[in-house]
Amino acid sequence: MEVAEQKACQGYASLNILSSPLTIDPSLPLPHIKNHIVELCKDMFKDWSKLDDSCFLVERISGGITNLLLKVSVKEENCVDVSIAIRLFGLNTDSIIDRQRELQATKYISAAGFGAKWLGVFGNGMVHSFIIANTLTPSDMREPKQAAKIAKQLQRFHQVEIPGSKEPQLWNEIRKFFEQASVLEFDDIKKQKIYETISFAKVHDEIVELKEVTDRLNSPVVYAHNDLLSGNVMINNEQDKVYLIDYEYASYNYRGYDIGNHFAEYAGFDCDYTFYPNRNEQYHFFRHYLKPERPNEVAREDLETLYVEANAYALASHIFWALWALIQAKVSPIDFDYLGYFFLRYKEYKGQKDKYLLLARSYIAGCKINGNIHSDQTHLK
């Protein structure tokens, strides 16, 4: 076991939760993964240690562009079926994700009643209770009824208290990603040539300008999810319950960033930004976020303030995930066009920059926001 994994397991044990030093390669075919998952379950849950392997059913729930999520159904000796969820971290993701920070977050977020119950950890993953709910699609998130539910739950999430520094992490993370992304070398000649077309001096200048403007918005600092894409939202409509899951990127951050990043995810991995929410759709979300119980009582100026914040910080979201994608293009074994994803996100940043920075600067200067400035008819693909 690697040194980093040994330290992680020691940290987990100190929190008195179930732990195992075992690691499982997420790139293996599912039949091979199953054998390792059964071994892990028997090692972690002592009541299952003597069960026959046939008592375990392992199913793939989803596999995004970072992690692999599995459902394990166990038929115990008393014939009662029990299900748990196992998340395998993507290979080489520790260079991008602060696992200790995620550990800290998961402990408190789980205790606050968000997401699944945290059951334990192992060398390269986590074990949770299985949530009976549907994972949303990007189109689901855009439905007004679902958007209102997500807004209400996000407002609750933003009130979670996590011990430690409350410094917003956005620009620290972007700086870290920029440093890693700007010095890559690809073995694939074609990828290297594409990579060399990127002007990192220009990207750096964009980051400096964007930070200077958004800092002046004074967006409130909250405990943010930072990765509220459709795959991280689950809804049980019968119980009217919303789950926000996976806290790999969670940290204290700007309110506007968490909401703007969520809006950017309406486009899905295909980056179809014709689905980016217009002003009326955003206002619907803001009303249920700002006053969940009395959404129709939200003041116009509060809607305008959050509109400025969310759309300015959506620009930062494009920069963040564009740089992230470059690093993933180098280290990830997942079959996904990360280089192409960089250009899609960066193109959208450049296409929306003038519009939303003008809006932000006008707001900062105290100018009245008018329909000509934030008309969604000017939104570019």
DOPADO-982701 format. One line per 4 residues: number of its first residue (from 1); for each residue x, y, z of C-alpha. Coordinates in nm, 4 decimals, decimal comma. Each point is the difference from the previous one (the first is absolute). Example, Ala and Ser with C-alpha at 12.3 -4.5 7.8 and 13.67 -1.06 7.14 Angstrom:
1	1,2300:-0,4500:0,7800 ~ 0,1370:0,3440:-0,0660
END
This chain:
1	0,0000:0,0000:0,0000 ~ 0,1263:0,3483:-0,0874 ~ 0,1143:0,2386:0,2748 ~ -0,2831:0,2431:-0,0777
5	-0,2540:-0,2798:0,0372 ~ 0,1529:-0,1087:0,3316 ~ -0,0304:0,3536:0,1371 ~ -0,3579:0,0234:-0,1235
9	-0,0997:-0,3245:0,1719 ~ 0,1633:0,1149:0,3239 ~ -0,2040:0,3207:-0,0201 ~ -0,3181:-0,1929:-0,0618
13	0,0606:-0,2296:0,2956 ~ 0,0422:0,3020:0,2280 ~ -0,3598:0,0971:-0,0771 ~ -0,1305:-0,3356:0,1241
17	-0,1629:-0,1029:-0,3258 ~ 0,0370:-0,3277:-0,1852 ~ 0,3128:-0,0185:-0,2095 ~ 0,1991:-0,2409:-0,2127
21	0,3437:0,0340:-0,1615 ~ -0,1164:-0,1829:-0,3140 ~ 0,0060:0,1761:-0,3368 ~ -0,1919:-0,0878:-0,3157
25	0,0960:0,0936:-0,3550 ~ -0,3064:0,1825:-0,1438 ~ 0,1158:-0,0670:-0,3560 ~ -0,0534:-0,3773:0,0335
29	-0,2983:-0,1633:-0,1749 ~ -0,3006:-0,0320:0,2292 ~ 0,0267:-0,3820:0,0399 ~ 0,3544:0,0432:0,1313
33	-0,0939:0,2945:0,2176 ~ -0,2749:-0,2075:0,1612 ~ 0,2490:-0,2436:0,1541 ~ 0,1930:0,2852:0,1590
37	-0,3197:0,1695:0,1199 ~ -0,1118:-0,3196:0,1738 ~ 0,3408:-0,0243:0,1668 ~ -0,0285:0,3610:0,1107
41	-0,3493:-0,0483:0,1435 ~ 0,1095:-0,3046:0,1978 ~ 0,3028:0,1858:0,1324 ~ -0,1933:0,3104:0,0990
45	-0,3270:-0,1513:0,1267 ~ 0,0823:-0,2868:0,2324 ~ -0,3603:-0,1303:0,0003 ~ 0,0454:-0,0761:-0,3693
49	0,3413:-0,1658:0,0276 ~ -0,1366:-0,3574:-0,0072 ~ -0,2654:0,0509:-0,2677 ~ 0,0361:-0,1890:-0,3246
53	0,1096:0,2153:-0,2943 ~ -0,3304:-0,0786:-0,1700 ~ -0,1749:0,2148:0,2627 ~ 0,1506:0,3148:-0,1554
57	-0,1379:0,1717:-0,3079 ~ 0,2119:0,2832:-0,1408 ~ -0,1501:0,2436:-0,2506 ~ 0,1393:0,3059:-0,1695
61	-0,2137:0,3040:0,0835 ~ 0,1925:0,2595:-0,1930 ~ 0,3415:0,0826:-0,1245 ~ 0,0606:0,3666:-0,0552
65	0,3212:0,1574:-0,1190 ~ 0,1670:-0,0273:0,3412 ~ -0,1385:-0,2822:0,2152 ~ -0,1770:-0,3354:-0,0210
69	-0,3108:-0,0577:0,2132 ~ -0,1153:-0,3533:0,0834 ~ -0,3021:-0,1452:0,1772 ~ 0,0621:-0,3077:0,2131
73	-0,3030:-0,2054:0,1021 ~ 0,0643:-0,2554:0,2725 ~ -0,2297:-0,2860:0,0954 ~ 0,0721:-0,0630:0,3666
77	-0,0538:-0,3285:0,1815 ~ -0,3429:0,1115:0,1205 ~ -0,0967:0,0493:-0,3678 ~ -0,0183:0,3784:0,0433
81	0,1395:0,1932:-0,2945 ~ 0,2290:0,2908:0,0876 ~ 0,1391:0,2466:-0,2552 ~ 0,2973:0,2334:0,0243
85	0,1724:0,2320:-0,2460 ~ 0,3726:-0,0119:-0,0683 ~ 0,1793:0,2839:-0,1761 ~ 0,3379:-0,0721:-0,1563
89	0,2164:0,3062:-0,0457 ~ 0,1292:0,0528:-0,3521 ~ 0,3632:-0,0896:-0,0629 ~ 0,2497:0,2848:0,0526
93	-0,2632:0,2338:0,1469 ~ 0,1922:0,0722:0,3206 ~ 0,2031:0,2609:-0,1884 ~ -0,3233:0,1927:-0,0578
97	-0,2179:-0,0820:0,2998 ~ 0,0907:0,0641:0,3643 ~ -0,1146:-0,3296:0,1508 ~ 0,0594:0,1126:0,3571
101	-0,2203:0,3033:-0,0564 ~ -0,2632:-0,2271:-0,1531 ~ 0,0225:-0,2257:0,3043 ~ -0,0565:0,2959:0,2297
105	-0,2922:0,1191:-0,2083 ~ -0,1676:-0,3382:-0,0290 ~ 0,0061:-0,0529:0,3751 ~ -0,1888:0,3201:0,0783
109	-0,2241:0,0123:-0,3067 ~ -0,1144:-0,3556:0,0632 ~ -0,0667:0,0817:0,3654 ~ -0,2074:0,3003:-0,1107
113	-0,2323:-0,2309:-0,1946 ~ 0,1123:0,0644:-0,3546 ~ 0,0627:-0,2785:-0,2447 ~ 0,0464:-0,3590:0,1082
117	0,1131:-0,1252:0,3391 ~ 0,3760:-0,0347:0,0028 ~ 0,0937:-0,3575:0,0911 ~ 0,3712:-0,0238:-0,0590
121	0,3048:0,0440:-0,2198 ~ 0,2635:-0,2142:-0,1655 ~ 0,3242:0,0572:-0,1865 ~ -0,1509:0,1747:-0,3004
125	-0,3659:0,0527:0,0720 ~ -0,2921:0,0485:0,2346 ~ -0,2966:-0,2091:0,1120 ~ -0,3435:0,1544:0,0551
129	-0,3532:-0,1081:0,0640 ~ -0,1966:-0,0537:-0,3195 ~ -0,2374:0,2834:-0,0840 ~ -0,3350:-0,0940:-0,1504
133	-0,0344:0,2896:-0,2392 ~ 0,0479:0,0928:-0,3640 ~ 0,3160:0,1661:-0,1235 ~ -0,0936:0,3013:-0,2096
137	0,0928:0,0795:-0,3569 ~ 0,0869:0,3540:-0,1168 ~ -0,3495:0,0348:-0,1460 ~ -0,1507:-0,1073:0,3341
141	0,1857:0,2772:0,1801 ~ -0,1546:0,2596:-0,2285 ~ -0,3567:-0,0976:0,0855 ~ -0,1490:0,2825:0,2140
145	-0,1276:-0,2385:0,2688 ~ 0,3364:-0,1747:0,0318 ~ 0,1943:0,3270:-0,0177 ~ -0,2019:0,1320:0,2960
149	0,0769:-0,3131:0,2025 ~ 0,3707:0,0226:-0,0778 ~ 0,0083:0,3696:0,0905 ~ -0,1599:-0,0668:0,3386
153	0,2398:-0,2823:0,0786 ~ 0,3002:0,2011:-0,1133 ~ -0,1037:0,2827:0,2321 ~ 0,0038:-0,2510:0,2885
157	0,3319:-0,1417:-0,1163 ~ 0,1554:0,3454:0,0046 ~ -0,0731:0,0238:0,3711 ~ 0,2082:-0,3048:0,0950
161	0,2850:0,0840:0,2366 ~ 0,3317:-0,1752:-0,0569 ~ 0,2789:0,0521:0,2568 ~ 0,3178:0,1679:-0,1159
165	0,0827:0,2862:-0,2291 ~ -0,2910:0,1676:-0,1739 ~ 0,2164:0,1541:-0,2712 ~ -0,1644:-0,0380:-0,3436
169	0,2002:-0,2475:-0,2065 ~ -0,0923:0,0911:-0,3577 ~ 0,3064:0,1982:-0,0952 ~ 0,2355:-0,2256:0,1957
173	-0,1340:-0,2941:-0,1989 ~ 0,0158:0,1820:-0,3320 ~ 0,3576:0,1064:0,0751 ~ 0,0929:-0,3602:0,0820
177	-0,1669:-0,1319:-0,3140 ~ 0,1656:0,2674:-0,2141 ~ 0,3451:-0,0920:0,1320 ~ -0,0580:-0,3667:-0,0788
181	-0,1755:0,0511:-0,3326 ~ 0,2554:0,2412:-0,1457 ~ 0,2985:-0,2384:0,0182 ~ -0,1436:-0,3212:-0,1435
185	0,1662:-0,2202:-0,2575 ~ -0,1952:-0,2629:-0,1931 ~ 0,1462:-0,3211:-0,1396 ~ -0,2641:0,0101:-0,2724
189	0,1410:0,2297:-0,2708 ~ -0,3456:0,1060:-0,1211 ~ -0,1066:0,0969:0,3525 ~ 0,3259:0,1863:0,0537
193	-0,0511:0,2090:-0,3140 ~ -0,3543:0,0873:0,1056 ~ 0,1225:0,0860:0,3487 ~ 0,2683:0,2307:-0,1393
197	-0,2651:0,2177:-0,1658 ~ -0,1082:0,1220:0,3462 ~ 0,1395:0,3358:0,1095 ~ 0,0435:-0,0341:0,3748
201	0,1205:0,3589:0,0227 ~ -0,3418:0,1034:-0,1302 ~ -0,1791:-0,2412:0,2340 ~ 0,1953:0,1493:0,2902
205	-0,1046:0,3516:-0,0987 ~ -0,3622:-0,1119:-0,0197 ~ 0,0202:-0,1451:0,3517 ~ 0,1511:0,3207:0,1408
209	-0,2675:0,2172:-0,1615 ~ -0,2864:-0,2263:0,1034 ~ 0,1192:-0,0186:0,3600 ~ 0,0354:0,3775:0,0195
213	-0,3599:0,0517:-0,1093 ~ -0,1658:-0,2793:0,1977 ~ 0,1844:0,0915:0,3210 ~ -0,1780:0,3348:-0,0082
217	-0,3422:-0,1662:-0,0073 ~ 0,0402:-0,1035:0,3646 ~ -0,1912:-0,3209:-0,0565 ~ -0,0710:-0,1651:0,3379
221	0,2286:-0,2874:0,0964 ~ -0,1897:-0,3230:0,0725 ~ 0,0807:-0,3665:0,0259 ~ -0,0383:-0,0895:-0,3667
225	-0,0442:-0,3271:-0,1858 ~ 0,1974:0,1318:-0,3012 ~ -0,0972:-0,2885:-0,2294 ~ -0,3772:0,0050:-0,0195
229	-0,0421:-0,1724:-0,3331 ~ -0,3004:-0,2208:-0,0712 ~ 0,1764:-0,3200:0,1052 ~ 0,0484:0,1403:0,3492
233	-0,3687:0,0748:0,0547 ~ -0,2439:-0,2768:0,0932 ~ -0,3707:0,0422:0,0652 ~ -0,2543:-0,2314:0,1583
237	-0,3232:0,1516:-0,1266 ~ -0,2228:-0,2206:0,2146 ~ 0,1647:0,1281:0,3170 ~ 0,0675:0,3420:-0,1546
241	0,3620:-0,0296:0,1094 ~ 0,3072:0,1402:-0,1755 ~ 0,3494:-0,1390:0,0493 ~ 0,3156:0,1896:-0,0914
245	0,2754:-0,2610:-0,0224 ~ 0,3777:-0,0244:-0,0551 ~ 0,2038:0,2638:0,1807 ~ 0,3376:-0,0367:-0,1711
249	0,0179:0,3678:-0,0894 ~ -0,2006:0,1386:0,2937 ~ 0,1575:0,2904:0,1875 ~ -0,0729:0,3447:0,1292
253	-0,0580:0,2079:-0,3076 ~ -0,1998:0,2819:-0,1502 ~ -0,3785:-0,0349:-0,0139 ~ -0,0009:0,1307:-0,3556
257	0,2528:-0,2613:-0,1096 ~ -0,1977:-0,2967:0,1277 ~ -0,3186:0,1201:-0,1680 ~ 0,1705:0,1144:-0,3211
261	0,1830:-0,3312:-0,0260 ~ -0,3319:-0,1813:0,0420 ~ -0,1547:0,2029:-0,2821 ~ 0,2946:-0,0812:-0,2262
265	-0,0712:-0,3689:0,0588 ~ -0,3390:0,0353:-0,1682 ~ 0,2032:-0,0435:-0,3178 ~ 0,1131:-0,3517:0,0951
269	0,3295:-0,1541:-0,1072 ~ -0,0903:0,0797:-0,3612 ~ 0,0240:0,3690:0,0915 ~ -0,3192:0,0999:-0,1783
273	-0,0280:0,3496:0,1442 ~ -0,3289:0,0687:-0,1719 ~ -0,1332:-0,1627:0,3186 ~ 0,1693:0,2522:0,2287
277	-0,2878:0,1515:0,2036 ~ -0,1381:0,3334:-0,1134 ~ -0,0710:0,2854:0,2394 ~ -0,3537:-0,1126:0,0846
281	0,1158:-0,3556:0,0684 ~ 0,2793:0,1290:0,2201 ~ -0,2364:0,2278:0,1900 ~ -0,2258:-0,3006:0,0655
285	0,2987:-0,1805:0,1528 ~ 0,1080:0,3062:0,2012 ~ -0,3461:0,0502:0,1499 ~ -0,0056:-0,3527:0,1408
289	0,3607:0,0285:0,1137 ~ -0,0341:0,3366:0,1751 ~ -0,3414:-0,0579:0,1594 ~ -0,0891:-0,3695:-0,0226
293	-0,3248:0,0428:0,1902 ~ -0,1053:0,3324:-0,1578 ~ 0,1584:0,0091:-0,3477 ~ -0,2395:0,2631:-0,1306
297	0,1164:0,2477:0,2634 ~ 0,3586:0,0306:-0,1232 ~ 0,0910:0,3604:-0,0765 ~ 0,0912:0,0917:-0,3577
301	0,3375:0,1411:0,1056 ~ 0,0907:-0,3318:0,1670 ~ -0,0788:-0,1852:-0,3203 ~ 0,2159:0,2412:-0,1994
305	0,2886:-0,0330:0,2450 ~ -0,0001:-0,3772:-0,0213 ~ -0,0378:0,0155:-0,3778 ~ 0,3190:0,2047:-0,0234
309	0,1860:-0,2301:0,2404 ~ -0,1055:-0,3277:-0,1588 ~ 0,0773:0,0987:-0,3574 ~ 0,3331:0,1644:0,0789
313	0,1084:-0,3045:0,1981 ~ -0,1263:-0,2344:-0,2720 ~ 0,2933:0,1431:-0,1968 ~ 0,2315:-0,1185:0,2773
317	-0,1658:-0,3414:-0,0205 ~ 0,0960:-0,0253:-0,3671 ~ 0,3632:0,0857:0,0826 ~ 0,0083:-0,2435:0,2926
321	-0,1317:-0,3006:-0,1917 ~ 0,1941:0,0858:-0,3149 ~ 0,3284:-0,0183:0,1920 ~ -0,1218:-0,3097:0,1848
325	-0,0662:-0,1661:-0,3344 ~ 0,3562:0,0596:-0,1195 ~ 0,1401:-0,1766:0,3057 ~ -0,2456:-0,2858:-0,0457
329	0,1015:-0,0282:-0,3661 ~ 0,3476:-0,0839:0,1233 ~ -0,0705:-0,2268:0,2988 ~ -0,3434:-0,1584:-0,0422
333	-0,0440:-0,3452:-0,1578 ~ -0,3711:0,0679:-0,0623 ~ -0,1043:0,0084:-0,3641 ~ -0,1168:0,3613:-0,0191
337	0,1135:0,2863:-0,2199 ~ 0,1396:0,2185:0,2776 ~ 0,2011:0,2148:-0,2400 ~ -0,3135:0,0689:-0,1994
341	-0,1806:0,0809:0,3234 ~ 0,2630:0,2637:0,0804 ~ -0,0680:0,1804:-0,3275 ~ -0,3783:-0,0213:0,0405
345	0,0107:0,1536:0,3477 ~ 0,2604:0,2623:-0,0920 ~ -0,1913:0,0943:-0,3140 ~ -0,3128:0,0569:0,2066
349	0,1990:0,2091:0,2456 ~ 0,1254:0,2236:-0,2798 ~ -0,3428:0,0171:-0,1610 ~ -0,1679:0,1193:0,3208
353	0,2818:0,2026:0,1550 ~ -0,0801:0,3433:-0,1427 ~ -0,3702:-0,0258:0,0750 ~ 0,0259:-0,1071:0,3618
357	0,3056:0,2044:0,0957 ~ -0,1752:0,3084:-0,1380 ~ -0,3001:-0,0900:0,2127 ~ 0,2199:-0,0493:0,3060
361	0,1899:0,3248:-0,0495 ~ -0,3245:0,1917:-0,0486 ~ -0,1374:-0,1518:0,3195 ~ 0,3169:0,0835:0,1923
365	-0,0152:0,3570:-0,1246 ~ -0,3535:0,0261:0,1317 ~ -0,1582:0,0279:-0,3419 ~ -0,3558:-0,1133:-0,0396
369	-0,0141:-0,3413:-0,1637 ~ -0,2167:0,0298:-0,3054 ~ -0,1476:-0,2490:-0,2415 ~ 0,2481:0,0886:-0,2723
373	0,2920:-0,1040:0,2159 ~ -0,1280:-0,3315:0,1269 ~ -0,2371:-0,0955:-0,2776 ~ 0,0399:-0,3710:-0,0565
377	-0,0528:0,0495:-0,3716 ~ 0,3681:0,0949:-0,0173 ~ 0,1124:-0,3314:0,1462 ~ 0,2510:-0,1630:-0,2313
381	0,0542:-0,3670:-0,0573
END
